[in-house]
Amino acid sequence: MPLDPDIQYVLDGNALLHRVVWASVGSATFRDLIGLYCHYVTKKYHRATVVFDGYSDNLSTNQMKQHRRSSGKIGPIVTFMPDTKVT
């Protein structure tokens, strides 16, 4: 069934990471990987918003919130440049 181009899809970004065909990327950069990911989303869904919620698949959303609040830990800030090579 073809997708309706007038529908706005909201997608689970973490689940999509397992759907994209990651061919041998060799010396790919983050820019290359983002391009593959965006190409996949626009080809499959036309218009979409991708959401990365940061929750583990093993715990419920409420369990993750409780764990994060009780531990007092804040996640690390990860910074990379588009031309950084993926290792």
VOKE-292230 format. One record per residue: residue number from 1; residue in three letters; x, y, z of N, C-alpha, C, CB in turn. Coordinates in steps of 0.1 Angstrom, whole numbers, plus 5000, padded with zeros to 4 digits. Each point is the difference from the previous one (the first is absolute). Glycine has a CB too. Example, Ala and Ser with C-alpha at 12.3 -4.5 7.8 and 13.67 -1.06 7.14 Angstrom:
pos=1&code=ALA&nx=5132&ny=4943&nz=5078&cax=4991&cay=5012&caz=5000&cx=5009&cy=5012&cz=5000&cbx=4981&cby=4988&cbz=5012
pos=2&code=SER&nx=5015&ny=5023&nz=4981&cax=5009&cay=5011&caz=5000&cx=4992&cy=5011&cz=5008&cbx=5012&cby=4994&cbz=4978
% end
This chain:
pos=1&code=MET&nx=5008&ny=4988&nz=5000&cax=4992&cay=5012&caz=5000&cx=5009&cy=5012&cz=5000&cbx=4981&cby=4988&cbz=5012
pos=2&code=PRO&nx=5017&ny=5021&nz=4978&cax=5009&cay=5012&caz=5000&cx=4996&cy=5010&cz=5012&cbx=5002&cby=4998&cbz=4975
pos=3&code=LEU&nx=5008&ny=5009&nz=5029&cax=4998&cay=5009&caz=5011&cx=4994&cy=5013&cz=4995&cbx=5020&cby=4991&cbz=5012
pos=4&code=ASP&nx=4971&ny=5015&nz=4996&cax=4993&cay=5012&caz=4997&cx=5010&cy=5012&cz=5001&cbx=4977&cby=4990&cbz=5007
pos=5&code=PRO&nx=5026&ny=5017&nz=4983&cax=5010&cay=5011&caz=5001&cx=4995&cy=5012&cz=5009&cbx=5009&cby=4994&cbz=4977
pos=6&code=ASP&nx=4978&ny=5006&nz=5026&cax=4995&cay=5011&caz=5008&cx=5000&cy=4997&cz=5015&cbx=4986&cby=5006&cbz=4981
pos=7&code=ILE&nx=5019&ny=4982&nz=5022&cax=5000&cay=4996&caz=5014&cx=5014&cy=5003&cz=5006&cbx=4983&cby=4982&cbz=4996
pos=8&code=GLN&nx=5017&ny=5024&nz=5016&cax=5013&cay=5002&caz=5007&cx=5003&cy=4989&cz=5010&cbx=4997&cby=5025&cbz=4998
pos=9&code=TYR&nx=5013&ny=4967&nz=4999&cax=5004&cay=4989&caz=5009&cx=5009&cy=5004&cz=5011&cbx=4997&cby=4985&cbz=4980
pos=10&code=VAL&nx=5001&ny=5009&nz=5032&cax=5010&cay=5002&caz=5011&cx=5006&cy=4986&cz=5002&cbx=4986&cby=5019&cbz=5011
pos=11&code=LEU&nx=5027&ny=4980&nz=4988&cax=5007&cay=4987&caz=5000&cx=5009&cy=4999&cz=5012&cbx=4999&cby=4999&cbz=4976
pos=12&code=ASP&nx=5003&ny=4989&nz=5029&cax=5009&cay=4997&caz=5011&cx=5014&cy=4999&cz=4994&cbx=4982&cby=4988&cbz=5014
pos=13&code=GLY&nx=5027&ny=5022&nz=4988&cax=5013&cay=5000&caz=4994&cx=5009&cy=4989&cz=5004&cbx=4998&cby=5024&cbz=5000
pos=14&code=ASN&nx=5001&ny=4971&nz=5012&cax=5008&cay=4988&caz=5005&cx=4996&cy=4988&cz=4992&cbx=5002&cby=5010&cbz=5023
pos=15&code=ALA&nx=4985&ny=4987&nz=4975&cax=4996&cay=4989&caz=4993&cx=5004&cy=5001&cz=4985&cbx=4980&cby=4997&cbz=5016
pos=16&code=LEU&nx=5020&ny=5015&nz=4979&cax=5004&cay=5001&caz=4986&cx=5014&cy=4997&cz=4998&cbx=4983&cby=5018&cbz=4997
pos=17&code=LEU&nx=5026&ny=4984&nz=5013&cax=5014&cay=4997&caz=4998&cx=5002&cy=4985&cz=4996&cbx=5005&cby=5018&cbz=5017
pos=18&code=HIS&nx=4985&ny=4974&nz=4987&cax=5001&cay=4985&caz=4997&cx=4994&cy=4997&cz=4987&cbx=4999&cby=4995&cbz=5024
pos=19&code=ARG&nx=4994&ny=5015&nz=4969&cax=4993&cay=4998&caz=4988&cx=5009&cy=5004&cz=4988&cbx=4978&cby=5003&cbz=5011
pos=20&code=VAL&nx=5030&ny=5007&nz=4991&cax=5008&cay=5006&caz=4989&cx=5011&cy=4989&cz=4996&cbx=4997&cby=5024&cbz=5008
pos=21&code=VAL&nx=5004&ny=4974&nz=4979&cax=5010&cay=4991&caz=4995&cx=5014&cy=5007&cz=5000&cbx=4983&cby=4988&cbz=4986
pos=22&code=TRP&nx=5025&ny=5008&nz=5024&cax=5013&cay=5006&caz=5002&cx=5011&cy=4992&cz=4992&cbx=4993&cby=5009&cbz=5023
pos=23&code=ALA&nx=5008&ny=4993&nz=4964&cax=5009&cay=4994&caz=4991&cx=5014&cy=5003&cz=5006&cbx=4985&cby=5001&cbz=4979
pos=24&code=SER&nx=5025&ny=4991&nz=5016&cax=5014&cay=5003&caz=5005&cx=5003&cy=5015&cz=4997&cbx=5007&cby=4976&cbz=4996
pos=25&code=VAL&nx=4995&ny=5031&nz=5015&cax=5002&cay=5015&caz=4998&cx=5015&cy=5003&cz=5000&cbx=4979&cby=5004&cbz=5012
pos=26&code=GLY&nx=5030&ny=4987&nz=4990&cax=5014&cay=5002&caz=4999&cx=5005&cy=5012&cz=5008&cbx=4999&cby=4991&cbz=4977
pos=27&code=SER&nx=5005&ny=5020&nz=5017&cax=5005&cay=5011&caz=5007&cx=4989&cy=5011&cz=5001&cbx=5024&cby=4995&cbz=4993
pos=28&code=ALA&nx=4964&ny=5002&nz=5010&cax=4989&cay=5009&caz=5000&cx=5001&cy=5010&cz=5011&cbx=4985&cby=4983&cbz=4990
pos=29&code=THR&nx=5009&ny=5029&nz=5007&cax=4999&cay=5010&caz=5011&cx=4986&cy=5000&cz=5005&cbx=5018&cby=5014&cbz=4989
pos=30&code=PHE&nx=4981&ny=4994&nz=5022&cax=4986&cay=5001&caz=5006&cx=4991&cy=5007&cz=4990&cbx=5010&cby=5002&cbz=5023
pos=31&code=ARG&nx=4995&ny=5007&nz=4969&cax=4992&cay=5006&caz=4989&cx=4994&cy=4989&cz=4990&cbx=5014&cby=5021&cbz=5002
pos=32&code=ASP&nx=4995&ny=4969&nz=4995&cax=4996&cay=4989&caz=4991&cx=4989&cy=4992&cz=5006&cbx=5023&cby=4999&cbz=4990
pos=33&code=LEU&nx=4978&ny=4998&nz=5023&cax=4990&cay=4992&caz=5007&cx=4987&cy=5007&cz=5002&cbx=5019&cby=4988&cbz=5011
pos=34&code=ILE&nx=4982&ny=5025&nz=4992&cax=4988&cay=5008&caz=5001&cx=4993&cy=5000&cz=4986&cbx=5010&cby=5014&cbz=5019
pos=35&code=GLY&nx=4997&ny=4988&nz=4971&cax=4995&cay=5000&caz=4986&cx=4992&cy=4987&cz=4997&cbx=5018&cby=5015&cbz=4993
pos=36&code=LEU&nx=4988&ny=4973&nz=5011&cax=4994&cay=4987&caz=4997&cx=4987&cy=5000&cz=5008&cbx=5022&cby=4989&cbz=4996
pos=37&code=TYR&nx=4978&ny=5015&nz=5017&cax=4989&cay=4999&caz=5009&cx=4989&cy=5009&cz=4994&cbx=5015&cby=4996&cbz=5020
pos=38&code=CYS&nx=4988&ny=5016&nz=4976&cax=4990&cay=5010&caz=4995&cx=4994&cy=4995&cz=4987&cbx=5012&cby=5019&cbz=5011
pos=39&code=HIS&nx=4996&ny=4975&nz=4980&cax=4996&cay=4995&caz=4988&cx=4990&cy=4989&cz=5002&cbx=5022&cby=5006&cbz=4989
pos=40&code=TYR&nx=4981&ny=4985&nz=5020&cax=4991&cay=4989&caz=5004&cx=4986&cy=5005&cz=5004&cbx=5020&cby=4986&cbz=5006
pos=41&code=VAL&nx=4980&ny=5024&nz=5004&cax=4988&cay=5005&caz=5005&cx=4992&cy=5007&cz=4990&cbx=5011&cby=5003&cbz=5022
pos=42&code=THR&nx=4995&ny=5005&nz=4970&cax=4992&cay=5007&caz=4989&cx=4995&cy=4991&cz=4989&cbx=5013&cby=5021&cbz=5005
pos=43&code=LYS&nx=4995&ny=4969&nz=4992&cax=4995&cay=4990&caz=4990&cx=4988&cy=4992&cz=5005&cbx=5024&cby=4999&cbz=4991
pos=44&code=LYS&nx=4977&ny=4997&nz=5022&cax=4990&cay=4991&caz=5005&cx=4987&cy=5008&cz=5005&cbx=5018&cby=4984&cbz=5006
pos=45&code=TYR&nx=4984&ny=5028&nz=4999&cax=4989&cay=5007&caz=5007&cx=4997&cy=5013&cz=4995&cbx=5006&cby=4988&cbz=5020
pos=46&code=HIS&nx=5001&ny=5017&nz=4970&cax=4998&cay=5013&caz=4994&cx=5002&cy=5012&cz=5010&cbx=4984&cby=4989&cbz=4983
pos=47&code=ARG&nx=5006&ny=5012&nz=5025&cax=5000&cay=5011&caz=5011&cx=5000&cy=4993&cz=5013&cbx=4988&cby=5017&cbz=4985
pos=48&code=ALA&nx=5023&ny=4986&nz=5023&cax=5000&cay=4993&caz=5013&cx=5008&cy=5008&cz=5010&cbx=4999&cby=4978&cbz=4989
pos=49&code=THR&nx=4997&ny=5021&nz=5024&cax=5008&cay=5005&caz=5011&cx=5006&cy=4988&cz=5007&cbx=4985&cby=5021&cbz=5002
pos=50&code=VAL&nx=5028&ny=4979&nz=5000&cax=5007&cay=4989&caz=5007&cx=5003&cy=5004&cz=5014&cbx=5010&cby=4992&cbz=4978
pos=51&code=VAL&nx=4986&ny=5000&nz=5032&cax=5002&cay=5003&caz=5014&cx=5009&cy=4990&cz=5006&cbx=4977&cby=5010&cbz=5001
pos=52&code=PHE&nx=5033&ny=4995&nz=5006&cax=5009&cay=4991&caz=5008&cx=4997&cy=5003&cz=5015&cbx=5018&cby=5000&cbz=4982
pos=53&code=ASP&nx=4975&ny=4991&nz=5025&cax=4996&cay=5003&caz=5013&cx=5010&cy=4997&cz=5011&cbx=4978&cby=4995&cbz=4992
pos=54&code=GLY&nx=5033&ny=4998&nz=5005&cax=5010&cay=4997&caz=5009&cx=4997&cy=4990&cz=5011&cbx=5006&cby=5023&cbz=4996
pos=55&code=TYR&nx=4984&ny=4969&nz=5002&cax=4996&cay=4990&caz=5009&cx=5005&cy=4986&cz=4995&cbx=4980&cby=5014&cbz=5008
pos=56&code=SER&nx=5023&ny=4978&nz=5002&cax=5005&cay=4986&caz=4997&cx=4987&cy=4992&cz=4996&cbx=5020&cby=5002&cbz=5016
pos=57&code=ASP&nx=4983&ny=4988&nz=4975&cax=4989&cay=4991&caz=4996&cx=4996&cy=4990&cz=5012&cbx=5008&cby=5002&cbz=4976
pos=58&code=ASN&nx=5002&ny=4997&nz=5033&cax=4998&cay=4990&caz=5011&cx=4991&cy=5005&cz=5011&cbx=5022&cby=4990&cbz=4994
pos=59&code=LEU&nx=4977&ny=5023&nz=5008&cax=4992&cay=5006&caz=5011&cx=4989&cy=5008&cz=4994&cbx=5021&cby=5000&cbz=5015
pos=60&code=SER&nx=4969&ny=5001&nz=4993&cax=4989&cay=5009&caz=4996&cx=5004&cy=5014&cz=5001&cbx=4983&cby=4983&cbz=5007
pos=61&code=THR&nx=5009&ny=5026&nz=4987&cax=5003&cay=5015&caz=5001&cx=5000&cy=5004&cz=5015&cbx=4990&cby=5004&cbz=4977
pos=62&code=ASN&nx=5000&ny=4992&nz=5030&cax=5000&cay=5004&caz=5015&cx=5011&cy=4994&cz=5007&cbx=4976&cby=5001&cbz=4999
pos=63&code=GLN&nx=5028&ny=4987&nz=4999&cax=5012&cay=4994&caz=5007&cx=5013&cy=5008&cz=4997&cbx=4989&cby=4977&cbz=4999
pos=64&code=MET&nx=5012&ny=5027&nz=4988&cax=5012&cay=5008&caz=4996&cx=5000&cy=5013&cz=5007&cbx=5001&cby=4988&cbz=4978
pos=65&code=LYS&nx=4988&ny=5019&nz=5023&cax=4999&cay=5013&caz=5007&cx=5004&cy=4999&cz=5014&cbx=4982&cby=5007&cbz=4984
pos=66&code=GLN&nx=5012&ny=4983&nz=5023&cax=5003&cay=4997&caz=5014&cx=5014&cy=4998&cz=5002&cbx=4977&cby=4991&cbz=5004
pos=67&code=HIS&nx=5029&ny=5000&nz=4988&cax=5014&cay=4997&caz=5001&cx=5009&cy=5012&cz=4999&cbx=4995&cby=4977&cbz=4991
pos=68&code=ARG&nx=5002&ny=5031&nz=4998&cax=5008&cay=5012&caz=4998&cx=4999&cy=5010&cz=5011&cbx=4997&cby=4997&cbz=4976
pos=69&code=ARG&nx=4991&ny=5005&nz=5029&cax=4998&cay=5010&caz=5011&cx=5006&cy=4995&cz=5013&cbx=4979&cby=5007&cbz=4989
pos=70&code=SER&nx=5021&ny=4981&nz=5014&cax=5005&cay=4995&caz=5013&cx=5015&cy=4999&cz=5000&cbx=4980&cby=4987&cbz=5003
pos=71&code=SER&nx=5027&ny=5012&nz=4985&cax=5014&cay=4998&caz=4999&cx=5007&cy=5014&cz=5000&cbx=4997&cby=4979&cbz=4988
pos=72&code=GLY&nx=4996&ny=5032&nz=5009&cax=5006&cay=5013&caz=5000&cx=5010&cy=5002&cz=4988&cbx=4997&cby=5001&cbz=5025
pos=73&code=LYS&nx=5003&ny=4989&nz=4966&cax=5010&cay=5001&caz=4989&cx=4993&cy=5007&cz=4988&cbx=5011&cby=4979&cbz=5008
pos=74&code=ILE&nx=4998&ny=5028&nz=4985&cax=4996&cay=5007&caz=4988&cx=5008&cy=4993&cz=4988&cbx=4994&cby=5022&cbz=5012
pos=75&code=GLY&nx=4999&ny=4976&nz=4977&cax=5007&cay=4993&caz=4989&cx=5011&cy=5009&cz=4995&cbx=4979&cby=4988&cbz=4994
pos=76&code=PRO&nx=5031&ny=5005&nz=5000&cax=5011&cay=5008&caz=4994&cx=4996&cy=5008&cz=4988&cbx=5016&cby=4983&cbz=5009
pos=77&code=ILE&nx=4991&ny=5028&nz=4988&cax=4998&cay=5007&caz=4988&cx=5010&cy=4995&cz=4990&cbx=4991&cby=5021&cbz=5013
pos=78&code=VAL&nx=5004&ny=4975&nz=4976&cax=5009&cay=4995&caz=4989&cx=5000&cy=5009&cz=4989&cbx=4995&cby=4976&cbz=5007
pos=79&code=THR&nx=5016&ny=5029&nz=4989&cax=5002&cay=5009&caz=4989&cx=5008&cy=4994&cz=4989&cbx=4997&cby=5020&cbz=5016
pos=80&code=PHE&nx=4999&ny=4981&nz=4972&cax=5008&cay=4996&caz=4989&cx=4997&cy=5009&cz=4988&cbx=5000&cby=4976&cbz=5008
pos=81&code=MET&nx=5009&ny=5024&nz=4983&cax=4999&cay=5008&caz=4988&cx=4995&cy=4992&cz=4988&cbx=5019&cby=5015&cbz=5008
pos=82&code=PRO&nx=4975&ny=4990&nz=4983&cax=4994&cay=4993&caz=4989&cx=5011&cy=4992&cz=4992&cbx=4982&cby=5017&cbz=4998
pos=83&code=ASP&nx=5030&ny=4988&nz=5002&cax=5011&cay=4993&caz=4992&cx=5008&cy=4991&cz=5009&cbx=5001&cby=5020&cbz=4985
pos=84&code=THR&nx=4995&ny=4977&nz=5027&cax=5007&cay=4991&caz=5009&cx=4998&cy=4986&cz=4994&cbx=4996&cby=5014&cbz=5020
pos=85&code=LYS&nx=5015&ny=4978&nz=4979&cax=4999&cay=4987&caz=4995&cx=4994&cy=4990&cz=5010&cbx=5020&cby=5004&cbz=4986
pos=86&code=VAL&nx=4971&ny=4987&nz=5009&cax=4994&cay=4990&caz=5009&cx=5009&cy=4989&cz=5001&cbx=4977&cby=5007&cbz=4993
pos=87&code=THR&nx=5026&ny=4989&nz=5020&cax=5009&cay=4988&caz=5002&cx=4992&cy=4988&cz=5005&cbx=5019&cby=5016&cbz=5005
% end
